């Protein structure tokens, strides 16, 4: 298992695109969940429809959702130490990227994802089941968040920045 301390950059460094943070938002009684991924530089969100909140479901959804990205936009994933990531070795092998794990009780080490999960709670409130949200609804929420301008991005929206990265040859147009 690789820890966040094995990463080549500190949590506050967003100078290189393609590093993602992930987590689950969990429904009532831990009976349902939605996987959340956010690219650290552009704040691009991807949601994972999970039929169950277990390691097999997360692995399948994660690989399916992320394998379309070019290597420059899929460099690593940072996750917490939840049991849903028990198949991280297989996921690493399939996607060809490292998966890093935060220290226990250290959500600030995935601050971008924690912030995004807070935004997502407007759509998926705590204390309710998340099982009734089909993949099409998750894509609609994703689209709404990704086309929302953000102050932290200079009033640009994640989708536009991500599209620029996809189109750029060096995929580093957002260096700060």
Residue pairs with C-beta under 8 A, 6 or more apart in sequence:
1 88
1 101
2 98
2 99
2 100
2 101
3 100
3 101
3 102
3 103
4 11
4 78
4 100
4 101
4 102
4 103
4 106
4 109
6 98
6 100
7 76
7 78
7 100
9 15
9 16
9 19
11 108
11 109
11 110
11 111
14 40
14 41
14 176
15 41
15 175
15 176
16 41
16 75
16 172
17 39
17 41
17 42
17 72
17 73
17 75
17 165
17 171
17 172
17 174
18 39
18 41
18 69
18 71
18 72
18 73
18 74
18 75
18 76
18 171
19 39
19 40
19 41
19 75
19 76
19 77
19 78
20 37
20 38
20 39
20 40
20 66
20 74
20 76
20 77
20 78
21 37
21 38
21 40
21 77
21 78
21 79
21 110
21 111
21 112
21 113
22 35
22 36
22 37
22 38
22 62
22 77
22 78
22 79
22 110
22 113
23 35
23 36
23 79
23 80
23 82
23 110
23 113
23 114
23 117
24 33
24 34
24 35
24 36
24 50
24 53
24 58
24 82
24 84
25 33
25 34
25 36
25 117
25 120
25 121
25 124
25 130
26 32
26 33
26 53
26 130
27 33
27 124
27 128
27 129
27 130
27 131
28 126
28 127
28 128
28 129
30 53
31 53
31 129
31 131
32 50
32 53
32 129
32 130
32 131
33 50
33 53
33 84
33 130
34 47
34 48
34 49
34 50
34 120
34 124
34 130
34 133
34 138
35 47
35 48
35 49
35 50
35 58
35 61
35 62
35 65
36 45
36 46
36 47
36 48
36 113
36 116
36 117
36 120
37 45
37 46
37 47
37 48
37 62
37 65
37 66
37 77
37 113
38 44
38 45
38 46
38 112
38 113
38 116
39 73
39 158
39 162
40 112
41 161
41 165
41 174
42 153
42 158
42 161
42 162
42 165
42 174
43 112
43 116
43 150
43 152
43 153
43 158
43 161
44 146
44 158
44 159
44 161
44 162
45 116
45 120
45 142
45 145
45 146
45 158
46 65
46 66
46 142
47 120
47 138
47 139
47 141
47 142
48 58
48 61
48 62
48 65
48 138
49 61
49 133
49 134
49 135
49 138
50 57
50 58
50 61
51 57
53 84
54 84
55 83
55 84
55 85
55 86
55 87
56 87
58 84
58 85
58 87
59 87
59 90
59 91
62 77
62 91
62 95
63 91
63 94
63 95
66 74
66 77
66 95
67 94
67 95
70 166
70 171
71 96
72 165
72 170
72 171
72 172
73 162
73 165
73 166
73 171
74 95
74 97
75 97
76 97
76 98
76 99
76 100
77 95
77 97
77 98
77 99
77 100
78 99
78 100
78 101
78 102
78 109
78 110
78 113
79 85
79 88
79 99
79 100
79 101
79 102
79 110
80 101
80 102
80 107
80 110
81 101
81 102
81 104
85 91
85 99
85 101
88 99
88 101
91 99
92 98
92 99
102 109
102 110
103 109
107 114
108 114
116 145
119 145
120 141
120 145
123 141
124 130
124 133
124 141
143 159
145 158
146 157
146 158
146 159
146 162
147 157
147 158
147 159
148 157
148 158
149 155
149 156
149 157
150 156
150 157
150 158
153 161
161 174
164 173
164 174
165 171
165 172
165 173
165 174
